[in-house]
Amino acid sequence: MAYAQKMLLEGVSDAVCFVLGALAGYGLGQAVGIDIFADGYSGAGIVGILMVGLGGGAGLHIARIWRGRQQAKDRLKEAEAD
């Protein structure tokens, strides 16, 4: 795979997984009754914002784990082919 394709895959997978994780954090907050868009900065609103940030970070971490496993599989296939 060319360098540009690897970088594109990395960027797109990071972005997609970050957004999905952030949406999961937002949805979890909504499920427990936390509205991050409420007026002012209440304690619940701050917790909701924190949940969105942690969800995005977790999604990004999952994307990097997935890419690492894919790269390990690719290296194993190349080693077996030699």
N, C-alpha and C positions, 0 to 999 in steps of 0.2 A: 504494500500500500504506500502510496506517495506521501511525502511529508505534509503537503497541503491537505490531503484527504484526512490524515490522522488528526491534524489540528482542527479541521472542520468538525469531525466526529466528536472530538473532545469538547469543543465549544457548544455544540448543539446538545450533546448529552448532559453537560453541566447545566445549561439553561433550562432544559425541559425538566430535569429532575429537581432542580431548585424550585421552579414554579410549582410543580406537583407537590413537593414537600410543603411549600408555603401554603398552598391551598388546603392541604390536609391539616396543617396546624390551624388555619382559619376555621375550617369545618369542625374540628374538634372543639375549638373555642365556642363556636356557635351552638354546638350540641350541649355544652354545659352552661349556656346562657351568658357568655361573655361577648360583648359587642365592642370591637376595637374602634368603631366609628362613632361612638357616643360622644356627646359634648364634654369637653374638659378632659383632664387626665386623671381619671379615677384609678384606684388600685386595680380594679378588674380590667380596665382598659389597658393598663400597662402589662398585666399578665397576658392578656390577649395578644398584644404586640410581641411579647416575648415568645409566645407559642408559635406565632407566624415565623419569627426569625429562627427559632430552633427547628421548626419543620423544614424550612428552606435549607438550613445547614445540614440537616439529616439527609435530605434529598440529594444534596451535593455530595455528601460522603458516600451514599449508596451508589451514585453514578461513578465515582472514582473506584470503588470496590469492583463494580461490574466491569469497568474498562480494564482494570488490572487482571481480572480473571480471563477476559477475552485475550489480552496480550499474552498471558501465560499459555493459553490453549494454542495460540498462533505459534509461539516459540516451540512448543512441544511438537506440533505438526511439522515445523521446519526441521527440527532435530531428527524426527522419524524419517523424513524424506531423504536426509543425507546419508 
